[in-house]
């Protein structure tokens, strides 16, 4: 599925970034690329177009990533934004 839809033709789709988020969650969750892409590209994109129903699960996954990296202060800041 990722090979089929994570291509240049679908990049203008609203759900391209969501699919890219799932791809990163599965294959690059332990790496810094996950954190960089989610915080700098994917979350700001959905916040700008007011898709807040997608932002909360993404932030929870981001908190999980930060806790695995033992960055509890950053994880706590994001958690406070959600609550």
N, C-alpha and C positions, 0 to 999 in steps of 0.2 A: 504494500500500500504506500509506503513512504517513497519508494522509487518511482511510483506512478504519479503521485500528486505533489511531491516536493521538487517540482521542476519550474523552469522560468515561465511557462505559460500560465501557471496558476498563482504566480506571485502576487497578482493584484486582488486575489480573492480575500475576503475578510477572514476566512478560516485557515488560510495558509500558515499564519503565525501560530495558531492553535495546534495545527498538525506538527509544525516544527517544534513546539513546546513538548508535545508527546514524544517526538523522536529524541529530543535531548533528554527527556526524563527516563527513557528506556536505555539509550545507548551511551549517554555522556553524563549521567547523574553525579558521579563521583568527581568529575573534573571541573576546573574553573570555567570552562566554556559555558557550562550550564548557567552558572551564576551571572556571568557577563551578558549572555544573550537575553536571559529573562529580565534582568534589571535594567538593561540599557535599550532593548529593542521591543521585546514582546509585551511586558507589562505597560510601559508608557503608551504603546500603540492602542491597547484595549482600553486604557483609562481615557485616552483622548477621544475615542469614539463612543464612550459611555457604555461599554460592555462590562459593567461591574460584576455581573453574575459569573463571568469567567475569571475575574481577577482574584477573588477569594480562594478558589482551589489552587490557583497558581502560586499565590502567596503562601499557602499552607505547604505546598511542595518545596518552595524556596526555604521556608523555615526548617523543614526536614533536612534539606541539603546543608544548611548552615549549622544545624545541630550535629550532623555527622562530622563536619569540619571543626567542631568545638568552638564555633563563633557565636556564643550565647547572647552577647550584648546586641549584635545585629539582629539575631533571630527574635529577641525580645522586643526590639523596636517595631519590627514588622507585625508581630503578634498584637502589640498595642494598637496599631493602625486598624487591624481587623476588628478588634473588640471595640 
